[in-house]
Amino acid sequence: MAKKVRKLHVKVKPVRLDGLPANPGEETAAKNLFAMVELKWKGPVSGFGLGLIPFYRSNPPVNHTASKPISLGASHVEWEDEFDRVCCIVGPWNISFNVFYGEALDAKSKKTVIGKATLDISEIASKLELTVERKLPIRSKGLLSKEATLVVNLTFSEVRHEADDFIQLGPISVDSVIPKKMASRRDSSNFDSSSSPATASSSSGVSPILGTGSSSSPEENQSEPGLKAGFNWWKRRRLSFSMTWRREPREDEATTKIPSKPSEPEPEKPATAEDLSIEANKWVTKDLVSRDRKSKLRSEVYTASIDQRSEQAGGEAACAAVAVVVSHWFQANPRLTNPSETEFDSLIMQGSALWKSLCNEDSYLRLFPNKHFDLETIVSAKLRPVRVCNDKSFTGLFSPERFASLEGLMSFDQIWDEVEKEVAIASGESRVYIVSWNDHFFVVKADLEGFCVIDSLGERLFEGCKQAYILKFDESSLMYEKTGEEESSAVVVCKGRECCREYIKRFLAAIPVAELAAKEEKGNVVGVSLLHEKLQIDLHHIMLTGD
């Protein structure tokens, strides 16, 4: 079973800074000086349980106290600010404090750090004290006395009751922004095919999406287990996944074009807009090749006409907000496989509009200046009537057995086994998860009939795609693996909903795992924080608040 994380509501109050210079110089004494404390919720220490902690963004949440004036000759300064956060603790969990000193300080101005301190809240929490006060020694750059300290008050409360185990979300009205036109929904009997994306966010490699039209049937798919005939999918036209990886023209290409002989294969042609689009609001069978070109998935894809970055939506970094909106829709419509026609577009626009509403709030921007809000922040903003069930949420890492520093931590396969168990005991009901991986959020819907991956960012399907999509894995889905250089060397490695597990491993995680493992095998030190940032995946179980 996945290990349960201890969840604490922590309040932190920087009370007083002692050790200000008693005799400032004449030039300093003539200035109006201020002091401020910056608090960073840094999280778990590398190597101590990070595999069980959501690692949403590389930038930790940050708070700032008010800027307090320093009286001439004063040896201390005090604050009244208090900050709080829900922390999931499984090992050492650090908060860092930076002390700023100077003129006209504010959260956004350029400031000089004159001292630092660090606090491990897990050590204090383990003593089961509800309220404590700590004097933290300040590591100073010389402007403070050697005995300088920061006095901090902490209050703990454990989140452990059923009502508290779910973070509540309430509705926010954006009727003035979102069109209300909704087309009729499809009947649940249309759950007859699967689909899957073909990209990861790493800049290595290339991967094509190969259309076969929408006419192929499960019987036709099953008849090609050896991929022996008519499948030149390893050598078909490729779409590059990163500008930095686009092939540079060779010297002869840069000077003149030499007509090819009739017997020579035609040169690759650049992808057109038609190549990069999929007919919207229709299930279409596609052959998707992994970026390392070692695997291929045949399944079906259903797309919207836009994605979160489109001009209509304008949700550049709205993936977490859209994931909440989409997961709510699937929970509210458990018998439906997909939103119908313009409804999918509407969900993308709703999530993007809600994200933009948060971007207008200074309290959120102080925590996330880059507007890449983490899921916990989106959840606390009360966007939709859903909740996160922590007891049925899971965190793991891709291939931890390949890295010495990750030994013993939960693997992706282990947490996926837990998901399969949840589906098996759900009595036909679906399970909906918001997945956090590699700085992005998407949705997975799982039931006995199959699995769906729903993503608001088209680039996750293939580079140049500008359509949100649903990828469905059911009995018609097939996953192939290339075992040699020949086109006929591909064999079926799995089929059905099991392809969803293999898709996530082979299409999303394979390249970052291989790159990091190669570094470690060469003797290079790979930091534990980097491993967790690139390899950790979190599955947050989403439920309606009324359930």
ZAMARGU-4260 file (C-alpha; in steps of 0.2 Angstrom, whole numbers, plus 5000, padded with zeros to 4 digits):
<rodrens>
0) 5000/5000/5000 | 5005/5018/4997 | 5012/5026/5013 | 5001/5039/5021 | 5008/5056/5023
5) 5006/5066/5039 | 4996/5082/5035 | 4998/5097/5046 | 4991/5115/5046 | 5006/5125/5051
10) 5006/5144/5056 | 5022/5153/5057 | 5024/5170/5064 | 5041/5179/5064 | 5040/5189/5080
15) 5057/5198/5083 | 5074/5201/5076 | 5087/5203/5089 | 5105/5209/5086 | 5104/5225/5075
20) 5120/5235/5075 | 5120/5246/5091 | 5131/5259/5084 | 5127/5262/5065 | 5139/5273/5055
25) 5135/5291/5053 | 5129/5288/5035 | 5118/5274/5040 | 5111/5283/5055 | 5105/5297/5043
30) 5095/5286/5033 | 5077/5279/5036 | 5080/5261/5037 | 5068/5246/5037 | 5069/5228/5040
35) 5058/5214/5032 | 5058/5195/5034 | 5055/5183/5019 | 5048/5166/5022 | 5051/5152/5010
40) 5041/5136/5012 | 5055/5125/5005 | 5048/5108/5009 | 5056/5091/5012 | 5075/5089/5013
45) 5083/5080/4998 | 5084/5061/5001 | 5071/5061/5016 | 5054/5057/5008 | 5053/5068/4994
50) 5045/5054/4984 | 5030/5056/4995 | 5028/5075/4994 | 5020/5084/4980 | 5033/5093/4970
55) 5022/5105/4960 | 5034/5119/4955 | 5053/5122/4956 | 5049/5139/4965 | 5043/5137/4983
60) 5029/5147/4990 | 5035/5164/4997 | 5028/5176/5011 | 5035/5193/5016 | 5032/5202/5033
65) 5028/5220/5033 | 5043/5232/5031 | 5046/5239/5048 | 5056/5255/5052 | 5071/5254/5063
70) 5072/5267/5077 | 5090/5275/5079 | 5100/5265/5091 | 5087/5250/5092 | 5094/5233/5094
75) 5078/5224/5088 | 5063/5225/5077 | 5046/5217/5079 | 5032/5210/5067 | 5014/5205/5069
80) 5012/5195/5052 | 5007/5177/5053 | 5007/5165/5038 | 5000/5147/5036 | 5001/5132/5025
85) 4996/5114/5025 | 5011/5104/5024 | 5013/5085/5021 | 5027/5078/5031 | 5036/5062/5030
90) 5054/5067/5034 | 5063/5084/5037 | 5053/5099/5031 | 5062/5115/5030 | 5057/5133/5030
95) 5070/5146/5027 | 5070/5165/5033 | 5079/5179/5024 | 5082/5195/5033 | 5082/5211/5023
100) 5088/5228/5029 | 5088/5244/5019 | 5078/5259/5013 | 5060/5258/5006 | 5058/5239/5007
105) 5043/5230/4999 | 5040/5212/4992 | 5044/5217/4974 | 5059/5229/4976 | 5077/5224/4975
110) 5083/5220/4992 | 5099/5215/5001 | 5100/5200/5012 | 5109/5203/5028 | 5105/5186/5037
115) 5098/5169/5035 | 5090/5156/5046 | 5082/5139/5043 | 5069/5129/5053 | 5065/5110/5052
120) 5046/5110/5057 | 5045/5091/5056 | 5057/5090/5071 | 5046/5102/5081 | 5030/5093/5076
125) 5036/5076/5081 | 5036/5082/5099 | 5017/5085/5098 | 5018/5103/5104 | 5003/5113/5098
130) 5012/5130/5100 | 5030/5133/5102 | 5043/5148/5101 | 5060/5146/5094 | 5075/5157/5093
135) 5084/5154/5077 | 5102/5159/5075 | 5105/5171/5061 | 5119/5168/5048 | 5124/5185/5045
140) 5135/5194/5032 | 5142/5206/5046 | 5129/5219/5048 | 5121/5210/5062 | 5129/5205/5079
145) 5136/5187/5080 | 5122/5183/5093 | 5108/5189/5081 | 5093/5178/5082 | 5075/5178/5074
150) 5061/5173/5086 | 5048/5163/5078 | 5031/5157/5085 | 5024/5141/5077 | 5006/5133/5079
155) 5002/5116/5073 | 4986/5107/5070 | 4984/5090/5062 | 4972/5087/5048 | 4966/5069/5051
160) 4947/5069/5052 | 4936/5064/5038 | 4930/5082/5035 | 4947/5089/5035 | 4954/5076/5024
165) 4946/5084/5009 | 4951/5101/5004 | 4935/5110/4999 | 4932/5120/4983 | 4917/5131/4980
170) 4910/5138/4965 | 4915/5155/4957 | 4904/5163/4945 | 4912/5168/4928 | 4896/5169/4918
175) 4901/5186/4911 | 4916/5178/4903 | 4911/5160/4898 | 4898/5157/4884 | 4883/5146/4890
180) 4880/5137/4874 | 4881/5118/4877 | 4878/5105/4864 | 4869/5089/4868 | 4880/5076/4877
185) 4885/5059/4870 | 4878/5044/4877 | 4889/5033/4887 | 4888/5019/4875 | 4901/5028/4864
190) 4914/5022/4876 | 4921/5010/4863 | 4939/5016/4859 | 4955/5023/4867 | 4967/5037/4863
195) 4984/5042/4869 | 4997/5057/4868 | 5014/5056/4861 | 5025/5068/4870 | 5035/5073/4885
200) 5042/5090/4890 | 5060/5085/4888 | 5068/5093/4874 | 5076/5077/4867 | 5071/5067/4852
205) 5056/5069/4840 | 5040/5060/4839 | 5027/5060/4825 | 5008/5058/4825 | 5002/5047/4811
210) 4984/5048/4806 | 4976/5032/4799 | 4958/5040/4798 | 4943/5035/4809 | 4938/5020/4800
215) 4949/5006/4807 | 4940/4994/4819 | 4946/4984/4834 | 4947/4969/4823 | 4959/4977/4811
220) 4970/4983/4825 | 4971/4965/4833 | 4975/4958/4816 | 4992/4967/4815 | 5002/4960/4831
225) 5018/4959/4822 | 5017/4975/4813 | 5023/4965/4798 | 5015/4973/4783 | 5012/4991/4777
230) 5018/4999/4793 | 5033/5010/4789 | 5029/5020/4804 | 5047/5021/4811 | 5053/5030/4795
235) 5038/5041/4791 | 5039/5060/4791 | 5043/5067/4808 | 5038/5082/4818 | 5052/5090/4828
240) 5048/5093/4847 | 5060/5107/4850 | 5067/5121/4841 | 5084/5116/4848 | 5083/5099/4841
245) 5077/5104/4823 | 5089/5097/4810 | 5101/5110/4803 | 5103/5110/4784 | 5118/5101/4777
250) 5131/5110/4767 | 5124/5104/4750 | 5107/5108/4755 | 5111/5126/4760 | 5119/5129/4743
255) 5108/5121/4730 | 5095/5108/4728 | 5100/5092/4718 | 5085/5084/4710 | 5083/5066/4717
260) 5083/5051/4706 | 5067/5042/4703 | 5074/5027/4713 | 5078/5038/4728 | 5066/5041/4742
265) 5058/5059/4742 | 5065/5070/4755 | 5055/5074/4770 | 5043/5088/4768 | 5039/5101/4782
270) 5024/5098/4792 | 5009/5108/4786 | 4994/5116/4797 | 4984/5101/4791 | 4996/5089/4797
275) 4996/5097/4814 | 4977/5097/4817 | 4965/5084/4821 | 4946/5084/4816 | 4938/5091/4832
280) 4924/5083/4842 | 4926/5066/4834 | 4935/5050/4839 | 4949/5047/4827 | 4961/5033/4826
285) 4979/5038/4827 | 4996/5029/4827 | 5007/5039/4839 | 5026/5036/4840 | 5036/5039/4856
290) 5049/5052/4856 | 5063/5040/4858 | 5055/5030/4843 | 5055/5014/4852 | 5037/5012/4855
295) 5021/5015/4846 | 5003/5017/4852 | 4988/5014/4841 | 4972/5021/4849 | 4959/5035/4847
300) 4960/5053/4851 | 4945/5066/4853 | 4950/5084/4852 | 4943/5101/4856 | 4945/5115/4843
305) 4956/5125/4855 | 4968/5122/4869 | 4973/5133/4885 | 4985/5144/4875 | 4974/5148/4861
310) 4968/5166/4858 | 4951/5162/4863 | 4956/5155/4880 | 4972/5165/4884 | 4977/5153/4898
315) 4995/5152/4896 | 4999/5144/4913 | 4981/5138/4917 | 4984/5119/4917 | 4980/5117/4935
320) 4964/5127/4935 | 4958/5118/4919 | 4962/5101/4927 | 4950/5106/4941 | 4936/5111/4929
325) 4938/5096/4918 | 4939/5084/4933 | 4923/5092/4940 | 4914/5089/4924 | 4919/5071/4923
330) 4913/5068/4941 | 4897/5077/4938 | 4894/5067/4922 | 4901/5049/4926 | 4892/5040/4912
335) 4899/5051/4898 | 4915/5048/4889 | 4918/5065/4882 | 4911/5083/4882 | 4901/5085/4866
340) 4905/5097/4853 | 4908/5115/4859 | 4907/5109/4877 | 4925/5104/4877 | 4930/5121/4871
345) 4919/5129/4885 | 4928/5119/4898 | 4945/5125/4892 | 4939/5143/4892 | 4931/5141/4909
350) 4947/5135/4917 | 4957/5148/4908 | 4945/5162/4914 | 4946/5156/4932 | 4965/5156/4931
355) 4965/5174/4925 | 4954/5179/4939 | 4967/5172/4951 | 4981/5182/4942 | 4972/5198/4946
360) 4974/5194/4965 | 4989/5201/4973 | 4989/5188/4987 | 4991/5174/4974 | 5004/5183/4964
365) 5015/5186/4979 | 5016/5167/4981 | 5018/5164/4963 | 5025/5179/4953 | 5026/5168/4937
370) 5007/5164/4939 | 5011/5145/4938 | 5000/5141/4953 | 5001/5124/4961 | 4987/5112/4964
375) 4985/5116/4982 | 4983/5134/4978 | 4970/5131/4965 | 4961/5120/4977 | 4961/5133/4991
380) 4954/5146/4979 | 4937/5137/4978 | 4934/5136/4960 | 4923/5121/4959 | 4913/5110/4971
385) 4926/5096/4972 | 4938/5090/4985 | 4955/5081/4985 | 4954/5064/4994 | 4971/5062/5002
390) 4969/5044/5008 | 4966/5039/4990 | 4980/5050/4982 | 4997/5043/4977 | 5014/5049/4974
395) 5028/5039/4966 | 5043/5040/4955 | 5048/5033/4938 | 5061/5020/4939 | 5068/5024/4957
400) 5077/5007/4957 | 5089/5015/4944 | 5095/5028/4956 | 5104/5024/4973 | 5097/5040/4981
405) 5079/5034/4977 | 5081/5017/4984 | 5065/5011/4993 | 5054/5025/4987 | 5037/5021/4979
410) 5038/5018/4960 | 5025/5023/4947 | 5021/5005/4944 | 5017/5003/4963 | 5005/5018/4963
415) 4997/5012/4947 | 4994/4995/4955 | 4985/5005/4969 | 4974/5014/4956 | 4970/4997/4948
420) 4964/4991/4964 | 4953/5006/4967 | 4945/5004/4950 | 4942/4985/4954 | 4933/4989/4970
425) 4923/5004/4964 | 4908/4993/4958 | 4908/5001/4941 | 4911/5019/4946 | 4924/5029/4939
430) 4939/5036/4948 | 4945/5054/4943 | 4963/5060/4946 | 4972/5076/4943 | 4990/5071/4939
435) 5005/5082/4942 | 5021/5078/4932 | 5035/5088/4925 | 5028/5105/4929 | 5011/5101/4921
440) 4994/5095/4927 | 4982/5084/4917 | 4967/5072/4921 | 4965/5053/4921 | 4948/5045/4922
445) 4948/5027/4926 | 4935/5013/4926 | 4933/4995/4922 | 4929/4999/4904 | 4945/5009/4901
450) 4956/5024/4905 | 4956/5041/4898 | 4970/5055/4898 | 4963/5072/4897 | 4975/5086/4893
455) 4972/5105/4890 | 4989/5108/4882 | 4990/5102/4864 | 5009/5102/4864 | 5008/5087/4875
460) 5001/5077/4861 | 5014/5083/4848 | 5023/5099/4844 | 5012/5111/4834 | 4996/5104/4841
465) 4985/5117/4847 | 4970/5107/4853 | 4966/5100/4870 | 4962/5081/4869 | 4956/5066/4877
470) 4966/5050/4875 | 4956/5034/4878 | 4963/5017/4882 | 4951/5002/4880 | 4951/4985/4872
475) 4955/4992/4855 | 4971/5000/4861 | 4988/4992/4856 | 5006/4996/4862 | 5020/4991/4851
480) 5039/4990/4854 | 5053/4991/4842 | 5065/4976/4845 | 5077/4980/4831 | 5081/4991/4816
485) 5070/4983/4804 | 5052/4990/4801 | 5045/4973/4804 | 5054/4971/4821 | 5040/4978/4831
490) 5029/4967/4843 | 5014/4970/4853 | 5019/4972/4872 | 5002/4976/4879 | 4984/4980/4874
495) 4968/4987/4882 | 4968/4998/4897 | 4986/4992/4902 | 4992/5003/4887 | 4988/5018/4898
500) 5002/5013/4911 | 5014/5009/4897 | 5010/5025/4888 | 5014/5036/4903 | 5031/5026/4906
505) 5036/5025/4887 | 5029/5041/4880 | 5031/5053/4895 | 5045/5047/4906 | 5057/5037/4895
510) 5068/5051/4889 | 5070/5060/4906 | 5073/5043/4915 | 5086/5038/4902 | 5095/5055/4902
515) 5097/5055/4921 | 5102/5037/4922 | 5115/5040/4909 | 5122/5054/4920 | 5123/5044/4935
520) 5131/5029/4926 | 5145/5040/4920 | 5149/5045/4938 | 5141/5062/4938 | 5132/5067/4954
525) 5113/5069/4951 | 5105/5079/4964 | 5090/5071/4973 | 5080/5087/4971 | 5082/5086/4952
530) 5078/5068/4952 | 5061/5072/4961 | 5058/5087/4950 | 5059/5076/4934 | 5054/5059/4939
535) 5040/5062/4953 | 5022/5059/4948 | 5007/5063/4959 | 4989/5056/4957 | 4977/5067/4967
540) 4960/5058/4969 | 4946/5070/4965 | 4928/5069/4972 | 4913/5080/4972 | 4910/5089/4989
545) 4893/5080/4992 | 4900/5063/4991
</rodrens>
